[in-house]
Amino acid sequence: MDNSNVVSMFEMMDSSNRGTISFVQYKEALKTLGLCTEDEDLEDDGHRITLDQFKDEVCIHPASQQAFARTF
């Protein structure tokens, strides 16, 4: 998975082109990518997630670091 894949995933979730996704969408994306388990407690602070936040969060997870290391 590279940066363009992460951007594409975000854009699919942001179908209304608002530039943000909900916390629920964000958490489900992390589960889909294998970066979050069902047991992991991520706290919803009520804010929406931007593309930059999404990329930052996906890139800091250990499982994704190897994939992103190949893209830079």
N, CA, C, O and CB atoms as a CASP TS submission, in Angstrom:
PFRMAT TS
TARGET T0000
AUTHOR 0000-0000-0000
METHOD Language model
MODEL 1
PARENT N/A
ATOM      1  N   MET     1       0.850  -1.173   0.000  1.00  0.00           N
ATOM      2  CA  MET     1       0.000   0.000   0.000  1.00  0.00           C
ATOM      3  C   MET     1       0.895   1.235   0.000  1.00  0.00           C
ATOM      4  O   MET     1       1.846   1.321   0.776  1.00  0.00           O
ATOM      5  CB  MET     1      -0.966  -0.001   1.223  1.00  0.00           C
ATOM      6  N   ASP     2       0.590   2.167  -0.856  1.00  0.00           N
ATOM      7  CA  ASP     2       1.370   3.397  -0.894  1.00  0.00           C
ATOM      8  C   ASP     2       0.461   4.599  -0.631  1.00  0.00           C
ATOM      9  O   ASP     2      -0.736   4.450  -0.384  1.00  0.00           O
ATOM     10  CB  ASP     2       2.090   3.546  -2.255  1.00  0.00           C
ATOM     11  N   ASN     3       1.046   5.766  -0.690  1.00  0.00           N
ATOM     12  CA  ASN     3       0.320   6.997  -0.392  1.00  0.00           C
ATOM     13  C   ASN     3      -0.921   7.150  -1.262  1.00  0.00           C
ATOM     14  O   ASN     3      -1.965   7.581  -0.770  1.00  0.00           O
ATOM     15  CB  ASN     3       1.228   8.197  -0.578  1.00  0.00           C
ATOM     16  N   SER     4      -0.830   6.808  -2.538  1.00  0.00           N
ATOM     17  CA  SER     4      -1.994   6.952  -3.423  1.00  0.00           C
ATOM     18  C   SER     4      -3.129   6.020  -3.014  1.00  0.00           C
ATOM     19  O   SER     4      -4.299   6.361  -3.182  1.00  0.00           O
ATOM     20  CB  SER     4      -1.595   6.676  -4.876  1.00  0.00           C
ATOM     21  N   ASN     5      -2.794   4.842  -2.476  1.00  0.00           N
ATOM     22  CA  ASN     5      -3.824   3.935  -1.991  1.00  0.00           C
ATOM     23  C   ASN     5      -4.554   4.515  -0.780  1.00  0.00           C
ATOM     24  O   ASN     5      -5.774   4.397  -0.663  1.00  0.00           O
ATOM     25  CB  ASN     5      -3.211   2.586  -1.637  1.00  0.00           C
ATOM     26  N   VAL     6      -3.801   5.134   0.107  1.00  0.00           N
ATOM     27  CA  VAL     6      -4.397   5.748   1.294  1.00  0.00           C
ATOM     28  C   VAL     6      -5.310   6.898   0.883  1.00  0.00           C
ATOM     29  O   VAL     6      -6.411   7.043   1.414  1.00  0.00           O
ATOM     30  CB  VAL     6      -3.299   6.250   2.264  1.00  0.00           C
ATOM     31  N   VAL     7      -4.855   7.705  -0.052  1.00  0.00           N
ATOM     32  CA  VAL     7      -5.669   8.822  -0.543  1.00  0.00           C
ATOM     33  C   VAL     7      -6.941   8.289  -1.204  1.00  0.00           C
ATOM     34  O   VAL     7      -8.025   8.826  -0.978  1.00  0.00           O
ATOM     35  CB  VAL     7      -4.860   9.695  -1.545  1.00  0.00           C
ATOM     36  N   SER     8      -6.818   7.252  -2.008  1.00  0.00           N
ATOM     37  CA  SER     8      -7.994   6.664  -2.672  1.00  0.00           C
ATOM     38  C   SER     8      -8.988   6.124  -1.660  1.00  0.00           C
ATOM     39  O   SER     8     -10.197   6.298  -1.813  1.00  0.00           O
ATOM     40  CB  SER     8      -7.568   5.545  -3.626  1.00  0.00           C
ATOM     41  N   MET     9      -8.478   5.470  -0.626  1.00  0.00           N
ATOM     42  CA  MET     9      -9.367   4.934   0.408  1.00  0.00           C
ATOM     43  C   MET     9     -10.123   6.074   1.093  1.00  0.00           C
ATOM     44  O   MET     9     -11.330   5.985   1.315  1.00  0.00           O
ATOM     45  CB  MET     9      -8.563   4.114   1.451  1.00  0.00           C
ATOM     46  N   PHE    10      -9.404   7.135   1.421  1.00  0.00           N
ATOM     47  CA  PHE    10     -10.041   8.288   2.058  1.00  0.00           C
ATOM     48  C   PHE    10     -11.108   8.882   1.142  1.00  0.00           C
ATOM     49  O   PHE    10     -12.217   9.177   1.587  1.00  0.00           O
ATOM     50  CB  PHE    10      -8.989   9.359   2.418  1.00  0.00           C
ATOM     51  N   GLU    11     -10.777   9.056  -0.124  1.00  0.00           N
ATOM     52  CA  GLU    11     -11.720   9.648  -1.072  1.00  0.00           C
ATOM     53  C   GLU    11     -12.972   8.795  -1.240  1.00  0.00           C
ATOM     54  O   GLU    11     -14.062   9.334  -1.431  1.00  0.00           O
ATOM     55  CB  GLU    11     -11.049   9.846  -2.419  1.00  0.00           C
ATOM     56  N   MET    12     -12.834   7.483  -1.174  1.00  0.00           N
ATOM     57  CA  MET    12     -14.024   6.614  -1.257  1.00  0.00           C
ATOM     58  C   MET    12     -14.928   6.829  -0.048  1.00  0.00           C
ATOM     59  O   MET    12     -16.153   6.820  -0.175  1.00  0.00           O
ATOM     60  CB  MET    12     -13.610   5.123  -1.351  1.00  0.00           C
ATOM     61  N   MET    13     -14.329   7.019   1.114  1.00  0.00           N
ATOM     62  CA  MET    13     -15.131   7.239   2.325  1.00  0.00           C
ATOM     63  C   MET    13     -15.723   8.645   2.351  1.00  0.00           C
ATOM     64  O   MET    13     -16.784   8.861   2.936  1.00  0.00           O
ATOM     65  CB  MET    13     -14.276   7.008   3.579  1.00  0.00           C
ATOM     66  N   ASP    14     -15.045   9.598   1.723  1.00  0.00           N
ATOM     67  CA  ASP    14     -15.508  10.982   1.666  1.00  0.00           C
ATOM     68  C   ASP    14     -16.311  11.201   0.381  1.00  0.00           C
ATOM     69  O   ASP    14     -15.945  12.026  -0.456  1.00  0.00           O
ATOM     70  CB  ASP    14     -14.308  11.969   1.740  1.00  0.00           C
ATOM     71  N   SER    15     -17.384  10.470   0.238  1.00  0.00           N
ATOM     72  CA  SER    15     -18.164  10.495  -1.002  1.00  0.00           C
ATOM     73  C   SER    15     -18.820  11.848  -1.268  1.00  0.00           C
ATOM     74  O   SER    15     -19.164  12.150  -2.411  1.00  0.00           O
ATOM     75  CB  SER    15     -19.226   9.423  -0.958  1.00  0.00           C
ATOM     76  N   SER    16     -18.998  12.664  -0.232  1.00  0.00           N
ATOM     77  CA  SER    16     -19.600  13.986  -0.435  1.00  0.00           C
ATOM     78  C   SER    16     -18.555  15.072  -0.678  1.00  0.00           C
ATOM     79  O   SER    16     -18.895  16.249  -0.804  1.00  0.00           O
ATOM     80  CB  SER    16     -20.450  14.358   0.767  1.00  0.00           C
ATOM     81  N   ASN    17     -17.284  14.676  -0.743  1.00  0.00           N
ATOM     82  CA  ASN    17     -16.180  15.614  -1.000  1.00  0.00           C
ATOM     83  C   ASN    17     -16.118  16.768  -0.007  1.00  0.00           C
ATOM     84  O   ASN    17     -15.841  17.905  -0.387  1.00  0.00           O
ATOM     85  CB  ASN    17     -16.302  16.172  -2.393  1.00  0.00           C
ATOM     86  N   ARG    18     -16.375  16.476   1.258  1.00  0.00           N
ATOM     87  CA  ARG    18     -16.287  17.497   2.304  1.00  0.00           C
ATOM     88  C   ARG    18     -14.850  17.701   2.790  1.00  0.00           C
ATOM     89  O   ARG    18     -14.536  18.714   3.414  1.00  0.00           O
ATOM     90  CB  ARG    18     -17.178  17.116   3.481  1.00  0.00           C
ATOM     91  N   GLY    19     -13.991  16.738   2.500  1.00  0.00           N
ATOM     92  CA  GLY    19     -12.614  16.837   2.962  1.00  0.00           C
ATOM     93  C   GLY    19     -12.396  16.213   4.327  1.00  0.00           C
ATOM     94  O   GLY    19     -11.308  16.299   4.897  1.00  0.00           O
ATOM     95  N   THR    20     -13.449  15.578   4.850  1.00  0.00           N
ATOM     96  CA  THR    20     -13.352  14.906   6.147  1.00  0.00           C
ATOM     97  C   THR    20     -14.169  13.615   6.114  1.00  0.00           C
ATOM     98  O   THR    20     -15.063  13.436   5.286  1.00  0.00           O
ATOM     99  CB  THR    20     -13.844  15.838   7.295  1.00  0.00           C
ATOM    100  N   ILE    21     -13.829  12.722   7.046  1.00  0.00           N
ATOM    101  CA  ILE    21     -14.624  11.510   7.256  1.00  0.00           C
ATOM    102  C   ILE    21     -14.985  11.443   8.732  1.00  0.00           C
ATOM    103  O   ILE    21     -14.379  12.122   9.561  1.00  0.00           O
ATOM    104  CB  ILE    21     -13.845  10.218   6.801  1.00  0.00           C
ATOM    105  N   SER    22     -15.962  10.632   9.051  1.00  0.00           N
ATOM    106  CA  SER    22     -16.376  10.489  10.445  1.00  0.00           C
ATOM    107  C   SER    22     -15.393   9.591  11.191  1.00  0.00           C
ATOM    108  O   SER    22     -14.613   8.856  10.585  1.00  0.00           O
ATOM    109  CB  SER    22     -17.810   9.915  10.534  1.00  0.00           C
ATOM    110  N   PHE    23     -15.448   9.667  12.493  1.00  0.00           N
ATOM    111  CA  PHE    23     -14.604   8.813  13.317  1.00  0.00           C
ATOM    112  C   PHE    23     -14.942   7.350  13.076  1.00  0.00           C
ATOM    113  O   PHE    23     -14.046   6.506  13.058  1.00  0.00           O
ATOM    114  CB  PHE    23     -14.764   9.162  14.804  1.00  0.00           C
ATOM    115  N   VAL    24     -16.211   7.037  12.890  1.00  0.00           N
ATOM    116  CA  VAL    24     -16.629   5.657  12.629  1.00  0.00           C
ATOM    117  C   VAL    24     -15.988   5.148  11.341  1.00  0.00           C
ATOM    118  O   VAL    24     -15.481   4.027  11.302  1.00  0.00           O
ATOM    119  CB  VAL    24     -18.171   5.558  12.538  1.00  0.00           C
ATOM    120  N   GLN    25     -16.008   5.962  10.293  1.00  0.00           N
ATOM    121  CA  GLN    25     -15.368   5.573   9.039  1.00  0.00           C
ATOM    122  C   GLN    25     -13.870   5.368   9.237  1.00  0.00           C
ATOM    123  O   GLN    25     -13.292   4.411   8.721  1.00  0.00           O
ATOM    124  CB  GLN    25     -15.620   6.630   7.957  1.00  0.00           C
ATOM    125  N   TYR    26     -13.253   6.263   9.978  1.00  0.00           N
ATOM    126  CA  TYR    26     -11.823   6.181  10.265  1.00  0.00           C
ATOM    127  C   TYR    26     -11.480   4.872  10.982  1.00  0.00           C
ATOM    128  O   TYR    26     -10.548   4.168  10.593  1.00  0.00           O
ATOM    129  CB  TYR    26     -11.380   7.382  11.116  1.00  0.00           C
ATOM    130  N   LYS    27     -12.239   4.557  12.023  1.00  0.00           N
ATOM    131  CA  LYS    27     -11.978   3.338  12.801  1.00  0.00           C
ATOM    132  C   LYS    27     -12.187   2.085  11.940  1.00  0.00           C
ATOM    133  O   LYS    27     -11.406   1.138  12.028  1.00  0.00           O
ATOM    134  CB  LYS    27     -12.894   3.287  14.047  1.00  0.00           C
ATOM    135  N   GLU    28     -13.222   2.077  11.124  1.00  0.00           N
ATOM    136  CA  GLU    28     -13.468   0.932  10.240  1.00  0.00           C
ATOM    137  C   GLU    28     -12.351   0.779   9.212  1.00  0.00           C
ATOM    138  O   GLU    28     -11.970  -0.341   8.872  1.00  0.00           O
ATOM    139  CB  GLU    28     -14.818   1.087   9.527  1.00  0.00           C
ATOM    140  N   ALA    29     -11.828   1.896   8.718  1.00  0.00           N
ATOM    141  CA  ALA    29     -10.713   1.832   7.769  1.00  0.00           C
ATOM    142  C   ALA    29      -9.488   1.214   8.432  1.00  0.00           C
ATOM    143  O   ALA    29      -8.807   0.387   7.827  1.00  0.00           O
ATOM    144  CB  ALA    29     -10.375   3.237   7.227  1.00  0.00           C
ATOM    145  N   LEU    30      -9.205   1.610   9.668  1.00  0.00           N
ATOM    146  CA  LEU    30      -8.069   1.031  10.386  1.00  0.00           C
ATOM    147  C   LEU    30      -8.264  -0.467  10.590  1.00  0.00           C
ATOM    148  O   LEU    30      -7.310  -1.235  10.472  1.00  0.00           O
ATOM    149  CB  LEU    30      -7.875   1.729  11.741  1.00  0.00           C
ATOM    150  N   LYS    31      -9.483  -0.887  10.892  1.00  0.00           N
ATOM    151  CA  LYS    31      -9.772  -2.326  11.047  1.00  0.00           C
ATOM    152  C   LYS    31      -9.559  -3.046   9.722  1.00  0.00           C
ATOM    153  O   LYS    31      -8.951  -4.115   9.682  1.00  0.00           O
ATOM    154  CB  LYS    31     -11.228  -2.551  11.552  1.00  0.00           C
ATOM    155  N   THR    32     -10.057  -2.462   8.645  1.00  0.00           N
ATOM    156  CA  THR    32      -9.917  -3.066   7.324  1.00  0.00           C
ATOM    157  C   THR    32      -8.456  -3.234   6.942  1.00  0.00           C
ATOM    158  O   THR    32      -8.078  -4.235   6.335  1.00  0.00           O
ATOM    159  CB  THR    32     -10.632  -2.226   6.279  1.00  0.00           C
ATOM    160  N   LEU    33      -7.641  -2.257   7.295  1.00  0.00           N
ATOM    161  CA  LEU    33      -6.211  -2.304   6.986  1.00  0.00           C
ATOM    162  C   LEU    33      -5.427  -3.177   7.959  1.00  0.00           C
ATOM    163  O   LEU    33      -4.226  -3.385   7.784  1.00  0.00           O
ATOM    164  CB  LEU    33      -5.639  -0.906   6.991  1.00  0.00           C
ATOM    165  N   GLY    34      -6.101  -3.684   8.976  1.00  0.00           N
ATOM    166  CA  GLY    34      -5.425  -4.512   9.968  1.00  0.00           C
ATOM    167  C   GLY    34      -4.583  -3.700  10.935  1.00  0.00           C
ATOM    168  O   GLY    34      -3.660  -4.229  11.556  1.00  0.00           O
ATOM    169  N   LEU    35      -4.897  -2.418  11.066  1.00  0.00           N
ATOM    170  CA  LEU    35      -4.129  -1.541  11.938  1.00  0.00           C
ATOM    171  C   LEU    35      -4.812  -1.286  13.268  1.00  0.00           C
ATOM    172  O   LEU    35      -4.284  -0.573  14.120  1.00  0.00           O
ATOM    173  CB  LEU    35      -3.875  -0.238  11.251  1.00  0.00           C
ATOM    174  N   CYS    36      -5.974  -1.863  13.440  1.00  0.00           N
ATOM    175  CA  CYS    36      -6.743  -1.689  14.666  1.00  0.00           C
ATOM    176  C   CYS    36      -7.541  -2.959  14.896  1.00  0.00           C
ATOM    177  O   CYS    36      -8.116  -3.511  13.958  1.00  0.00           O
ATOM    178  CB  CYS    36      -7.679  -0.438  14.587  1.00  0.00           C
ATOM    179  N   THR    37      -7.580  -3.423  16.125  1.00  0.00           N
ATOM    180  CA  THR    37      -8.367  -4.607  16.439  1.00  0.00           C
ATOM    181  C   THR    37      -9.725  -4.187  16.990  1.00  0.00           C
ATOM    182  O   THR    37      -9.925  -3.037  17.378  1.00  0.00           O
ATOM    183  CB  THR    37      -7.623  -5.511  17.451  1.00  0.00           C
ATOM    184  N   GLU    38     -10.632  -5.118  17.015  1.00  0.00           N
ATOM    185  CA  GLU    38     -11.957  -4.838  17.568  1.00  0.00           C
ATOM    186  C   GLU    38     -11.859  -4.446  19.036  1.00  0.00           C
ATOM    187  O   GLU    38     -12.667  -3.660  19.531  1.00  0.00           O
ATOM    188  CB  GLU    38     -12.876  -6.055  17.408  1.00  0.00           C
ATOM    189  N   ASP    39     -10.862  -5.000  19.731  1.00  0.00           N
ATOM    190  CA  ASP    39     -10.704  -4.750  21.156  1.00  0.00           C
ATOM    191  C   ASP    39     -10.049  -3.401  21.454  1.00  0.00           C
ATOM    192  O   ASP    39     -10.169  -2.877  22.561  1.00  0.00           O
ATOM    193  CB  ASP    39      -9.892  -5.853  21.776  1.00  0.00           C
ATOM    194  N   GLU    40      -9.358  -2.847  20.460  1.00  0.00           N
ATOM    195  CA  GLU    40      -8.644  -1.597  20.680  1.00  0.00           C
ATOM    196  C   GLU    40      -9.642  -0.464  20.880  1.00  0.00           C
ATOM    197  O   GLU    40     -10.572  -0.291  20.093  1.00  0.00           O
ATOM    198  CB  GLU    40      -7.699  -1.287  19.499  1.00  0.00           C
ATOM    199  N   ASP    41      -9.435   0.292  21.931  1.00  0.00           N
ATOM    200  CA  ASP    41     -10.366   1.353  22.289  1.00  0.00           C
ATOM    201  C   ASP    41      -9.867   2.691  21.772  1.00  0.00           C
ATOM    202  O   ASP    41      -9.012   3.324  22.392  1.00  0.00           O
ATOM    203  CB  ASP    41     -10.566   1.409  23.808  1.00  0.00           C
ATOM    204  N   LEU    42     -10.399   3.118  20.640  1.00  0.00           N
ATOM    205  CA  LEU    42     -10.078   4.434  20.101  1.00  0.00           C
ATOM    206  C   LEU    42     -11.190   5.377  20.530  1.00  0.00           C
ATOM    207  O   LEU    42     -12.371   5.086  20.345  1.00  0.00           O
ATOM    208  CB  LEU    42      -9.921   4.403  18.534  1.00  0.00           C
ATOM    209  N   GLU    43     -10.807   6.498  21.099  1.00  0.00           N
ATOM    210  CA  GLU    43     -11.806   7.421  21.615  1.00  0.00           C
ATOM    211  C   GLU    43     -12.228   8.432  20.557  1.00  0.00           C
ATOM    212  O   GLU    43     -11.400   9.082  19.919  1.00  0.00           O
ATOM    213  CB  GLU    43     -11.273   8.141  22.841  1.00  0.00           C
ATOM    214  N   ASP    44     -13.516   8.540  20.396  1.00  0.00           N
ATOM    215  CA  ASP    44     -14.098   9.502  19.459  1.00  0.00           C
ATOM    216  C   ASP    44     -14.201  10.843  20.173  1.00  0.00           C
ATOM    217  O   ASP    44     -14.971  10.990  21.122  1.00  0.00           O
ATOM    218  CB  ASP    44     -15.505   9.025  18.936  1.00  0.00           C
ATOM    219  N   ASP    45     -13.424  11.819  19.713  1.00  0.00           N
ATOM    220  CA  ASP    45     -13.465  13.134  20.339  1.00  0.00           C
ATOM    221  C   ASP    45     -14.506  14.047  19.687  1.00  0.00           C
ATOM    222  O   ASP    45     -14.606  15.226  20.027  1.00  0.00           O
ATOM    223  CB  ASP    45     -12.091  13.783  20.272  1.00  0.00           C
ATOM    224  N   GLY    46     -15.271  13.502  18.759  1.00  0.00           N
ATOM    225  CA  GLY    46     -16.326  14.268  18.108  1.00  0.00           C
ATOM    226  C   GLY    46     -15.876  15.040  16.885  1.00  0.00           C
ATOM    227  O   GLY    46     -16.701  15.602  16.165  1.00  0.00           O
ATOM    228  N   HIS    47     -14.572  15.073  16.641  1.00  0.00           N
ATOM    229  CA  HIS    47     -14.064  15.797  15.478  1.00  0.00           C
ATOM    230  C   HIS    47     -14.029  14.878  14.265  1.00  0.00           C
ATOM    231  O   HIS    47     -13.909  13.660  14.392  1.00  0.00           O
ATOM    232  CB  HIS    47     -12.660  16.370  15.759  1.00  0.00           C
ATOM    233  N   ARG    48     -14.132  15.468  13.124  1.00  0.00           N
ATOM    234  CA  ARG    48     -14.034  14.709  11.882  1.00  0.00           C
ATOM    235  C   ARG    48     -12.568  14.566  11.528  1.00  0.00           C
ATOM    236  O   ARG    48     -11.739  15.352  11.990  1.00  0.00           O
ATOM    237  CB  ARG    48     -14.825  15.395  10.728  1.00  0.00           C
ATOM    238  N   ILE    49     -12.239  13.583  10.722  1.00  0.00           N
ATOM    239  CA  ILE    49     -10.862  13.266  10.356  1.00  0.00           C
ATOM    240  C   ILE    49     -10.578  13.805   8.950  1.00  0.00           C
ATOM    241  O   ILE    49     -11.314  13.513   8.008  1.00  0.00           O
ATOM    242  CB  ILE    49     -10.608  11.729  10.423  1.00  0.00           C
ATOM    243  N   THR    50      -9.505  14.592   8.817  1.00  0.00           N
ATOM    244  CA  THR    50      -9.102  15.121   7.514  1.00  0.00           C
ATOM    245  C   THR    50      -8.186  14.113   6.824  1.00  0.00           C
ATOM    246  O   THR    50      -7.729  13.148   7.438  1.00  0.00           O
ATOM    247  CB  THR    50      -8.390  16.500   7.666  1.00  0.00           C
ATOM    248  N   LEU    51      -7.927  14.348   5.551  1.00  0.00           N
ATOM    249  CA  LEU    51      -7.020  13.486   4.801  1.00  0.00           C
ATOM    250  C   LEU    51      -5.633  13.477   5.444  1.00  0.00           C
ATOM    251  O   LEU    51      -5.036  12.414   5.612  1.00  0.00           O
ATOM    252  CB  LEU    51      -6.928  13.947   3.334  1.00  0.00           C
ATOM    253  N   ASP    52      -5.124  14.642   5.802  1.00  0.00           N
ATOM    254  CA  ASP    52      -3.800  14.697   6.421  1.00  0.00           C
ATOM    255  C   ASP    52      -3.755  13.923   7.732  1.00  0.00           C
ATOM    256  O   ASP    52      -2.780  13.221   8.000  1.00  0.00           O
ATOM    257  CB  ASP    52      -3.394  16.143   6.662  1.00  0.00           C
ATOM    258  N   GLN    53      -4.791  14.041   8.549  1.00  0.00           N
ATOM    259  CA  GLN    53      -4.846  13.283   9.795  1.00  0.00           C
ATOM    260  C   GLN    53      -4.904  11.788   9.508  1.00  0.00           C
ATOM    261  O   GLN    53      -4.244  10.991  10.173  1.00  0.00           O
ATOM    262  CB  GLN    53      -6.058  13.712  10.636  1.00  0.00           C
ATOM    263  N   PHE    54      -5.697  11.420   8.515  1.00  0.00           N
ATOM    264  CA  PHE    54      -5.836  10.016   8.153  1.00  0.00           C
ATOM    265  C   PHE    54      -4.491   9.450   7.707  1.00  0.00           C
ATOM    266  O   PHE    54      -4.092   8.373   8.149  1.00  0.00           O
ATOM    267  CB  PHE    54      -6.887   9.845   7.041  1.00  0.00           C
ATOM    268  N   LYS    55      -3.793  10.175   6.833  1.00  0.00           N
ATOM    269  CA  LYS    55      -2.486   9.712   6.364  1.00  0.00           C
ATOM    270  C   LYS    55      -1.500   9.620   7.519  1.00  0.00           C
ATOM    271  O   LYS    55      -0.746   8.652   7.618  1.00  0.00           O
ATOM    272  CB  LYS    55      -1.941  10.648   5.278  1.00  0.00           C
ATOM    273  N   ASP    56      -1.501  10.623   8.394  1.00  0.00           N
ATOM    274  CA  ASP    56      -0.600  10.601   9.550  1.00  0.00           C
ATOM    275  C   ASP    56      -0.876   9.399  10.445  1.00  0.00           C
ATOM    276  O   ASP    56       0.058   8.726  10.882  1.00  0.00           O
ATOM    277  CB  ASP    56      -0.738  11.893  10.356  1.00  0.00           C
ATOM    278  N   GLU    57      -2.135   9.127  10.718  1.00  0.00           N
ATOM    279  CA  GLU    57      -2.489   8.022  11.601  1.00  0.00           C
ATOM    280  C   GLU    57      -2.161   6.669  10.975  1.00  0.00           C
ATOM    281  O   GLU    57      -1.645   5.778  11.650  1.00  0.00           O
ATOM    282  CB  GLU    57      -3.966   8.085  11.951  1.00  0.00           C
ATOM    283  N   VAL    58      -2.457   6.517   9.702  1.00  0.00           N
ATOM    284  CA  VAL    58      -2.170   5.248   9.034  1.00  0.00           C
ATOM    285  C   VAL    58      -0.665   5.003   9.002  1.00  0.00           C
ATOM    286  O   VAL    58      -0.208   3.876   9.193  1.00  0.00           O
ATOM    287  CB  VAL    58      -2.749   5.242   7.599  1.00  0.00           C
ATOM    288  N   CYS    59       0.092   6.051   8.762  1.00  0.00           N
ATOM    289  CA  CYS    59       1.546   5.911   8.654  1.00  0.00           C
ATOM    290  C   CYS    59       2.238   5.632   9.979  1.00  0.00           C
ATOM    291  O   CYS    59       3.333   5.069   9.976  1.00  0.00           O
ATOM    292  CB  CYS    59       2.125   7.147   8.056  1.00  0.00           C
ATOM    293  N   ILE    60       1.646   6.004  11.118  1.00  0.00           N
ATOM    294  CA  ILE    60       2.321   5.781  12.392  1.00  0.00           C
ATOM    295  C   ILE    60       2.099   4.388  12.950  1.00  0.00           C
ATOM    296  O   ILE    60       2.799   3.977  13.876  1.00  0.00           O
ATOM    297  CB  ILE    60       1.862   6.791  13.390  1.00  0.00           C
ATOM    298  N   HIS    61       1.144   3.659  12.409  1.00  0.00           N
ATOM    299  CA  HIS    61       0.896   2.305  12.903  1.00  0.00           C
ATOM    300  C   HIS    61       2.013   1.374  12.431  1.00  0.00           C
ATOM    301  O   HIS    61       2.387   1.402  11.259  1.00  0.00           O
ATOM    302  CB  HIS    61      -0.489   1.786  12.421  1.00  0.00           C
ATOM    303  N   PRO    62       2.545   0.554  13.331  1.00  0.00           N
ATOM    304  CA  PRO    62       3.670  -0.334  12.985  1.00  0.00           C
ATOM    305  C   PRO    62       3.417  -1.218  11.771  1.00  0.00           C
ATOM    306  O   PRO    62       4.331  -1.443  10.978  1.00  0.00           O
ATOM    307  CB  PRO    62       3.996  -1.207  14.155  1.00  0.00           C
ATOM    308  N   ALA    63       2.212  -1.719  11.611  1.00  0.00           N
ATOM    309  CA  ALA    63       1.927  -2.623  10.492  1.00  0.00           C
ATOM    310  C   ALA    63       2.034  -1.910   9.155  1.00  0.00           C
ATOM    311  O   ALA    63       2.315  -2.540   8.135  1.00  0.00           O
ATOM    312  CB  ALA    63       0.537  -3.230  10.641  1.00  0.00           C
ATOM    313  N   SER    64       1.813  -0.600   9.151  1.00  0.00           N
ATOM    314  CA  SER    64       1.860   0.124   7.888  1.00  0.00           C
ATOM    315  C   SER    64       3.214   0.763   7.617  1.00  0.00           C
ATOM    316  O   SER    64       3.465   1.189   6.490  1.00  0.00           O
ATOM    317  CB  SER    64       0.800   1.179   7.871  1.00  0.00           C
ATOM    318  N   GLN    65       4.081   0.845   8.592  1.00  0.00           N
ATOM    319  CA  GLN    65       5.363   1.516   8.402  1.00  0.00           C
ATOM    320  C   GLN    65       6.208   0.845   7.338  1.00  0.00           C
ATOM    321  O   GLN    65       6.878   1.527   6.562  1.00  0.00           O
ATOM    322  CB  GLN    65       6.126   1.558   9.703  1.00  0.00           C
ATOM    323  N   GLN    66       6.191  -0.462   7.285  1.00  0.00           N
ATOM    324  CA  GLN    66       6.968  -1.161   6.265  1.00  0.00           C
ATOM    325  C   GLN    66       6.455  -0.833   4.876  1.00  0.00           C
ATOM    326  O   GLN    66       7.247  -0.635   3.954  1.00  0.00           O
ATOM    327  CB  GLN    66       6.924  -2.669   6.496  1.00  0.00           C
ATOM    328  N   ALA    67       5.159  -0.773   4.716  1.00  0.00           N
ATOM    329  CA  ALA    67       4.579  -0.468   3.410  1.00  0.00           C
ATOM    330  C   ALA    67       4.944   0.951   2.986  1.00  0.00           C
ATOM    331  O   ALA    67       5.309   1.177   1.832  1.00  0.00           O
ATOM    332  CB  ALA    67       3.047  -0.642   3.441  1.00  0.00           C
ATOM    333  N   PHE    68       4.851   1.898   3.898  1.00  0.00           N
ATOM    334  CA  PHE    68       5.147   3.279   3.550  1.00  0.00           C
ATOM    335  C   PHE    68       6.635   3.525   3.398  1.00  0.00           C
ATOM    336  O   PHE    68       7.025   4.443   2.676  1.00  0.00           O
ATOM    337  CB  PHE    68       4.582   4.205   4.590  1.00  0.00           C
ATOM    338  N   ALA    69       7.472   2.751   4.043  1.00  0.00           N
ATOM    339  CA  ALA    69       8.918   2.918   3.904  1.00  0.00           C
ATOM    340  C   ALA    69       9.332   2.662   2.459  1.00  0.00           C
ATOM    341  O   ALA    69      10.311   3.241   1.987  1.00  0.00           O
ATOM    342  CB  ALA    69       9.677   1.966   4.864  1.00  0.00           C
ATOM    343  N   ARG    70       8.613   1.818   1.763  1.00  0.00           N
ATOM    344  CA  ARG    70       8.948   1.500   0.359  1.00  0.00           C
ATOM    345  C   ARG    70       8.517   2.605  -0.584  1.00  0.00           C
ATOM    346  O   ARG    70       8.976   2.643  -1.725  1.00  0.00           O
ATOM    347  CB  ARG    70       8.292   0.183  -0.066  1.00  0.00           C
ATOM    348  N   THR    71       7.643   3.515  -0.142  1.00  0.00           N
ATOM    349  CA  THR    71       7.132   4.535  -1.054  1.00  0.00           C
ATOM    350  C   THR    71       7.915   5.833  -0.992  1.00  0.00           C
ATOM    351  O   THR    71       7.752   6.686  -1.865  1.00  0.00           O
ATOM    352  CB  THR    71       5.693   4.810  -0.752  1.00  0.00           C
ATOM    353  N   PHE    72       8.752   6.005   0.003  1.00  0.00           N
ATOM    354  CA  PHE    72       9.484   7.272   0.158  1.00  0.00           C
ATOM    355  C   PHE    72      10.927   7.119  -0.189  1.00  0.00           C
ATOM    356  O   PHE    72      11.686   8.085  -0.114  1.00  0.00           O
ATOM    357  CB  PHE    72       9.363   7.797   1.564  1.00  0.00           C
TER
END
